[in-house]
Amino acid sequence: MTSQPIYLLWILILSAVVAGCANVPEEAELSEAEEIPKIDIHTHYTYPRSYLMPLLEEWNMRAVVVEVLTDPERARWNAMVEHFDMHPNRLLLCTSFDAARIDEPDFAETAIEQLRADLARGAILVKVWKNIGMVHKDNTGNFIQIDDPRFQPIWDFLADEGIPVLAHIGEPRAAWLPLDESNPHYDYYANHPQYHAYNDPEIPQWETMIEARDNWLERNPDLTVIGAHLGSMAYDVDEVARRLDAYPNFHVEPAERFGDLAIQPTEKVRAFFIKYQDRIMYGTDLGTGEAESELSQAELEEEREDFINRRLQIHWDYLTSADSVEFARTGTPFRVMTMGLDLPEDVIEKVYYRNAAELLQL
């Protein structure tokens, strides 16, 4: 028979072993959000943030840095390149050109020379902005539209090089309507009245810019175009679908238009994402528009909170879950509850990563 002291000793040893095994940390399982690689095709991360790279790493995300480059000194391009050089495994570069110079005799040649240099520096995408159509006029006093033939040598160059264009042409239909606090764009036009076309009858109508954009797509079938903000047609995914059907070279991303999606019927939006799953990619329009040193710690915390919980997490919940999701605009009455789209995993992978990776040849 085992003596009582030896028996108690074995009990203590076994207890210690079990306790030690229980304290061995297991390898943490990745969440579904972390497992799927992501590309945010529309950001303005011009300046670094101490929280930004850990945030992108946590979300398993790369980000395309986009700017409208009209500054002759190219200060923002230089800032973008400096940021890109710090984190080339997380950031990607998008360049642009100054459309206001369209009347100059060497306009296209000079623009192509600059684009060629920017592509050599690492840019993989070119952006055109709503200043084409809504702001710039030529020497005759007419607003310049995206289908202006003076741009054509640039499109031919980009098509030959296989470089896609991220096109923010026009604005939401709300820009041509009175301010409405229940609209997801109320805050923007209240704070950017220069783009609130309702108050400026000189600005061409929405239909004029969309027609010019459609003409441009039709005339350039070999040019890959990504319609930023759902091609300025986010108010109705049926309008987006019509263009995707008509123009095989057209793709879209929903940056800053999730609120527009949320006020449409969930089943309609879900069917749109599933039908056009190869033509939609993820975008946010998030940005860091000034140096970190210019912001207080409280402002940085608010910015980080906005990026994570009011944008990235809500987008993920809306696209992947069948739960109710609330979209709201800080400081405005806009607030809407909707059901998540509950998209299949293969659709999620395409929207968040695969479509952009293939288009950008990553």
C-alpha positions in Angstrom: 0.0 0.0 0.0 1.3 3.5 -0.9 2.0 5.6 2.1 -0.1 8.7 2.7 2.8 11.2 2.3 4.0 9.8 -1.0 0.4 9.7 -2.4 -0.1 13.4 -1.5 3.2 14.2 -3.1 2.1 12.6 -6.4 -1.2 14.5 -6.3 0.7 17.8 -5.9 3.1 17.0 -8.8 0.2 16.1 -11.1 -1.7 19.2 -10.1 1.3 21.3 -10.9 1.8 19.7 -14.3 -1.9 20.1 -15.2 -1.8 23.8 -14.1 1.3 24.4 -16.1 -0.2 22.9 -19.2 -3.3 25.0 -18.7 -1.2 28.2 -18.6 0.6 27.4 -21.9 -0.8 30.0 -24.3 -2.5 28.6 -27.3 -1.9 30.1 -30.7 -4.6 32.8 -31.1 -7.1 32.1 -33.8 -7.5 34.8 -36.4 -10.9 36.3 -36.8 -12.6 36.0 -40.2 -12.0 39.7 -40.8 -8.3 39.2 -40.2 -8.0 36.1 -42.3 -9.2 37.7 -45.5 -6.7 40.0 -47.1 -8.0 43.4 -48.1 -7.2 46.3 -50.4 -8.8 49.7 -49.8 -8.7 51.2 -53.2 -9.6 54.7 -52.2 -7.9 56.4 -49.3 -6.2 59.7 -48.7 -3.5 58.6 -46.2 -1.1 61.3 -47.3 0.6 61.8 -43.9 1.7 59.2 -41.4 -0.1 58.3 -38.2 1.4 56.3 -35.3 -1.8 54.2 -35.2 -2.2 53.7 -38.9 0.1 50.8 -39.7 -1.0 48.7 -36.7 -4.5 49.4 -37.8 -3.9 48.2 -41.4 -2.0 45.2 -40.1 -4.8 44.3 -37.7 -7.3 44.4 -40.6 -4.9 42.6 -43.0 -5.3 45.6 -45.4 -3.3 47.5 -48.0 -4.4 51.0 -49.0 -4.1 52.9 -52.2 -3.2 56.5 -51.4 -5.0 59.0 -53.6 -4.8 62.7 -54.0 -5.9 65.5 -56.4 -2.5 66.9 -57.6 -2.9 70.4 -58.8 -0.2 72.0 -56.8 2.7 73.1 -59.1 5.2 72.3 -56.3 3.6 68.9 -55.9 3.9 69.1 -52.1 1.2 66.5 -51.5 2.6 64.1 -54.1 6.0 64.4 -52.3 4.3 63.7 -49.0 2.5 60.7 -50.4 5.8 59.3 -51.8 7.6 59.8 -48.5 4.8 58.0 -46.7 4.8 55.2 -49.3 8.6 54.8 -49.0 8.1 54.2 -45.2 5.6 51.4 -45.7 5.8 50.0 -49.2 4.2 46.7 -48.1 1.1 48.4 -46.8 0.6 51.5 -49.1 0.1 51.8 -52.9 0.3 55.0 -54.9 -2.2 56.7 -57.1 -1.2 59.8 -59.1 -3.1 62.4 -61.1 -2.6 65.3 -63.5 -3.8 69.0 -63.7 -6.7 69.2 -66.0 -6.9 73.0 -65.6 -4.0 73.3 -68.1 -6.0 71.8 -70.9 -5.8 74.9 -73.2 -2.0 74.9 -73.2 -0.6 73.6 -76.5 1.6 71.0 -74.9 -1.0 69.9 -72.3 -1.3 66.2 -73.1 2.4 65.8 -73.8 3.4 67.4 -70.5 0.7 65.4 -68.6 1.9 62.1 -70.1 5.6 63.0 -69.3 4.6 63.6 -65.6 2.5 60.5 -65.4 5.3 58.4 -66.9 7.6 59.7 -64.2 5.1 59.0 -61.4 4.5 55.5 -62.7 8.2 54.9 -62.6 8.2 56.2 -59.0 5.7 53.5 -58.0 2.2 54.8 -58.9 -0.2 52.0 -60.2 -3.4 54.0 -60.6 -4.4 57.5 -62.0 -7.2 59.6 -60.5 -9.5 62.1 -62.2 -11.7 64.3 -60.0 -14.9 66.2 -60.1 -13.1 69.4 -60.9 -13.5 68.0 -64.5 -17.1 68.8 -65.1 -17.9 71.0 -62.1 -15.0 73.5 -61.7 -12.6 73.9 -64.6 -13.5 75.9 -67.7 -11.5 76.3 -70.9 -10.7 79.5 -72.7 -14.1 79.6 -74.3 -15.8 79.7 -70.9 -17.2 76.2 -71.1 -17.0 73.7 -68.4 -14.5 70.9 -69.3 -16.0 67.5 -69.4 -14.3 64.1 -69.1 -15.0 63.2 -72.8 -13.2 66.3 -74.1 -11.1 65.1 -77.0 -8.1 67.0 -75.7 -7.7 64.4 -73.0 -7.6 61.5 -75.5 -3.8 61.2 -75.8 -3.7 60.6 -72.0 -6.3 57.9 -72.2 -4.5 56.2 -75.1 -1.2 56.3 -73.1 -2.8 54.8 -70.0 -4.6 52.1 -72.0 -1.4 51.1 -73.6 0.4 51.0 -70.3 -2.5 49.0 -68.7 -3.0 51.6 -66.0 -6.5 51.9 -64.6 -8.2 55.3 -63.9 -10.1 55.9 -60.7 -12.8 58.4 -61.8 -14.7 60.6 -59.4 -16.8 62.4 -62.0 -19.9 64.3 -60.9 -21.4 64.2 -57.5 -24.4 62.4 -55.8 -27.8 63.5 -57.0 -28.2 65.3 -53.6 -25.8 68.0 -54.8 -28.5 69.3 -57.2 -31.3 69.1 -54.5 -32.0 71.3 -51.4 -30.2 70.5 -48.3 -31.9 67.7 -46.4 -30.8 66.7 -42.9 -32.1 63.1 -43.5 -29.8 62.7 -46.5 -26.4 61.0 -46.0 -24.8 63.9 -47.9 -26.2 66.8 -45.8 -23.1 67.3 -43.8 -20.8 67.4 -46.8 -22.8 70.0 -48.7 -23.5 72.1 -45.6 -19.7 72.4 -45.1 -18.7 72.5 -48.8 -21.2 74.8 -50.4 -19.0 75.3 -53.5 -20.0 71.8 -54.6 -23.7 72.2 -53.7 -24.9 72.6 -57.3 -28.4 73.4 -56.2 -27.2 76.9 -55.2 -25.1 77.4 -58.3 -27.1 77.1 -61.5 -23.9 77.7 -63.6 -22.7 74.2 -62.7 -23.8 71.7 -65.3 -26.5 69.3 -64.4 -25.8 65.8 -63.0 -27.1 64.2 -66.2 -24.6 66.2 -68.3 -21.6 64.9 -66.4 -22.9 61.3 -66.3 -23.6 61.4 -70.0 -20.0 62.7 -70.7 -18.6 60.0 -68.4 -20.6 57.3 -70.3 -19.4 58.7 -73.7 -15.8 58.5 -72.4 -16.3 54.9 -71.4 -17.8 54.0 -74.7 -15.0 55.7 -76.7 -12.2 54.0 -74.6 -13.1 50.3 -74.4 -9.5 49.4 -73.7 -9.1 51.8 -70.8 -10.0 50.3 -67.4 -12.1 52.7 -65.3 -13.1 52.4 -61.7 -16.1 54.5 -60.8 -15.3 56.1 -57.5 -18.2 56.4 -55.1 -20.2 53.9 -57.2 -19.8 56.2 -60.2 -21.8 59.0 -58.6 -24.9 56.9 -59.0 -25.1 55.4 -55.5 -28.6 56.6 -54.9 -29.9 53.7 -57.0 -27.8 50.5 -57.6 -30.0 49.9 -60.7 -28.3 52.9 -62.3 -24.9 51.5 -61.5 -26.0 48.1 -62.9 -27.0 49.7 -66.2 -23.5 51.1 -66.7 -21.8 47.8 -65.7 -23.9 46.0 -68.2 -23.2 48.6 -71.0 -19.4 49.1 -70.4 -17.3 46.0 -69.8 -14.3 48.2 -68.9 -16.2 49.8 -66.0 -15.8 48.8 -62.3 -17.0 50.5 -59.1 -16.2 51.1 -55.5 -18.5 52.4 -52.7 -16.2 54.8 -50.8 -18.3 57.2 -48.7 -21.5 55.8 -50.2 -22.4 53.1 -47.7 -25.1 55.4 -46.4 -26.7 55.5 -49.8 -26.7 51.7 -50.0 -28.2 51.5 -46.5 -31.3 53.4 -47.4 -32.0 51.1 -50.3 -33.8 47.7 -49.8 -31.3 45.1 -48.5 -32.3 42.4 -50.9 -31.9 44.7 -53.9 -28.4 45.7 -52.8 -27.4 42.1 -52.0 -28.5 41.0 -55.4 -26.5 43.8 -56.9 -23.3 42.7 -55.1 -23.8 39.1 -56.0 -24.5 39.7 -59.7 -21.6 42.1 -60.1 -19.2 40.5 -57.7 -16.3 40.6 -60.2 -16.7 44.3 -60.8 -17.0 45.8 -57.3 -14.0 46.5 -55.0 -13.8 48.0 -51.5 -13.0 51.7 -50.8 -13.4 54.0 -47.8 -12.3 57.5 -48.7 -10.6 57.7 -45.3 -7.7 60.1 -45.1 -5.0 61.9 -43.1 -5.0 65.3 -44.5 -2.5 67.0 -42.3 0.7 66.1 -40.4 0.2 64.2 -37.1 2.0 67.0 -35.3 -0.8 69.5 -36.2 -3.4 67.5 -34.3 -4.0 67.1 -30.5 -4.0 63.8 -28.9 -7.8 64.0 -28.5 -8.2 64.7 -32.2 -6.0 61.7 -33.1 -8.0 59.5 -30.8 -11.3 60.7 -32.3 -9.9 60.1 -35.8 -8.7 56.6 -35.0 -12.1 55.8 -33.4 -13.9 57.1 -36.5 -11.7 55.0 -38.8 -12.2 51.7 -36.8 -15.7 51.7 -35.3 -17.6 54.1 -37.5 -16.2 52.9 -40.8 -14.1 49.7 -41.1 -16.2 47.7 -38.6 -19.5 48.9 -39.8 -18.6 48.2 -43.4 -17.5 44.7 -42.5 -20.7 44.1 -40.5 -22.9 45.4 -43.3 -21.2 43.3 -46.0 -20.7 40.0 -44.1 -23.5 39.6 -41.5 -27.3 39.3 -41.5 -27.6 41.4 -38.3 -29.0 44.9 -38.1 -26.5 47.7 -38.7 -26.8 51.4 -37.9 -25.3 54.0 -40.2 -25.1 57.5 -38.9 -23.3 60.8 -39.6 -21.6 62.4 -36.6 -23.1 65.8 -35.8 -26.1 65.3 -38.2 -29.6 63.8 -37.8 -28.8 61.2 -40.4 -29.3 57.8 -38.9 -30.6 54.6 -40.5 -30.9 51.0 -39.4 -30.6 48.3 -42.1 -29.9 44.6 -42.3 -26.5 43.3 -43.3 -26.1 41.9 -46.8 -24.8 38.5 -45.5 -22.7 38.1 -48.7 -21.2 34.7 -49.5 -17.5 34.3 -48.5 -16.3 34.1 -52.1 -18.0 37.4 -52.9 -16.5 39.0 -49.8 -13.0 37.9 -50.9 -13.5 39.4 -54.3 -14.9 42.7 -53.1 -12.3 43.1 -50.4 -9.2 41.8 -52.2 -9.3 39.7 -55.4 -10.9 42.2 -57.8 -8.5 45.0 -56.9 -5.5 42.7 -56.8 -6.2 41.5 -60.3 -7.0 44.9 -61.7 -3.8 46.5 -60.2 -1.8 43.4 -61.1 -0.5 42.9 -57.5 
